[in-house]
Amino acid sequence: MTITASLVLFAVFWFLILFVVLPLNIKTQGEEGKNSYGTPSSAPVNANIKKKMILVTLFTTVAWLISMLVIYLIFLS
């Protein structure tokens, strides 16, 4: 597997895991009763983006390392 292919695999895993993690633990403005002017009630109060990006990167690294190990053991042995 080339370096480019392994980086693309990492990016695919990263975005896949990102879209799974983003909607977790979201409190909306409607649930909190704190609607800001000009925003829908479904807008999040605090999305914790920094925490989620770190979590996504850690999960992605683990999934990517496992997949790279499997690829090298199966296809390059």
C-alpha positions as CSV (number, residue, x, y, z in Angstrom):
1,M,0.0,0.0,0.0
2,T,1.4,3.4,-0.9
3,I,1.7,6.3,1.4
4,T,-1.1,8.2,-0.5
5,A,-3.5,5.2,-0.2
6,S,-2.8,4.9,3.5
7,L,-3.5,8.7,4.0
8,V,-6.7,8.4,2.0
9,L,-7.8,5.5,4.2
10,F,-7.0,7.6,7.3
11,A,-9.1,10.5,5.9
12,V,-12.0,8.2,5.1
13,F,-12.0,6.7,8.6
14,W,-11.7,10.2,10.1
15,F,-14.7,11.6,8.4
16,L,-16.7,8.5,8.9
17,I,-16.1,8.5,12.7
18,L,-16.6,12.3,12.7
19,F,-20.1,12.0,11.3
20,V,-20.9,9.4,13.9
21,V,-19.5,11.4,16.9
22,L,-20.8,14.9,16.0
23,P,-24.5,14.4,17.0
24,L,-23.6,12.7,20.4
25,N,-24.3,14.6,23.6
26,I,-25.9,17.6,22.0
27,K,-28.1,19.9,24.0
28,T,-30.2,22.1,21.7
29,Q,-31.4,25.7,22.5
30,G,-35.0,24.4,22.5
31,E,-34.2,21.9,25.3
32,E,-32.3,24.5,27.3
33,G,-34.8,27.2,26.8
34,K,-32.1,29.6,25.6
35,N,-33.1,30.6,22.1
36,S,-30.8,33.2,20.6
37,Y,-32.3,35.7,18.1
38,G,-32.0,34.5,14.5
39,T,-31.2,30.9,15.3
40,P,-33.4,27.8,15.2
41,S,-34.3,26.1,18.4
42,S,-32.5,23.0,17.1
43,A,-29.1,24.8,17.2
44,P,-26.7,23.4,19.8
45,V,-25.9,25.3,22.9
46,N,-22.4,24.0,23.2
47,A,-21.2,21.4,20.7
48,N,-17.8,20.7,22.4
49,I,-16.1,20.6,19.0
50,K,-12.5,20.6,20.3
51,K,-13.2,17.6,22.5
52,K,-14.9,15.7,19.7
53,M,-12.1,16.4,17.2
54,I,-9.5,15.0,19.7
55,L,-11.8,12.0,20.3
56,V,-12.3,11.4,16.6
57,T,-8.6,11.6,15.9
58,L,-7.8,9.1,18.6
59,F,-10.5,6.6,17.5
60,T,-9.4,7.1,13.9
61,T,-5.8,6.4,14.7
62,V,-6.7,3.1,16.4
63,A,-9.0,2.0,13.6
64,W,-6.4,3.0,11.0
65,L,-3.6,1.1,12.7
66,I,-5.7,-2.0,13.0
67,S,-6.7,-1.8,9.4
68,M,-3.1,-1.2,8.2
69,L,-2.0,-4.2,10.3
70,V,-4.7,-6.4,8.7
71,I,-3.8,-5.2,5.2
72,Y,-0.1,-5.9,5.7
73,L,-0.6,-9.3,7.3
74,I,-3.1,-10.5,4.7
75,F,-1.9,-9.0,1.5
76,L,1.9,-8.7,2.0
77,S,2.6,-12.0,3.7
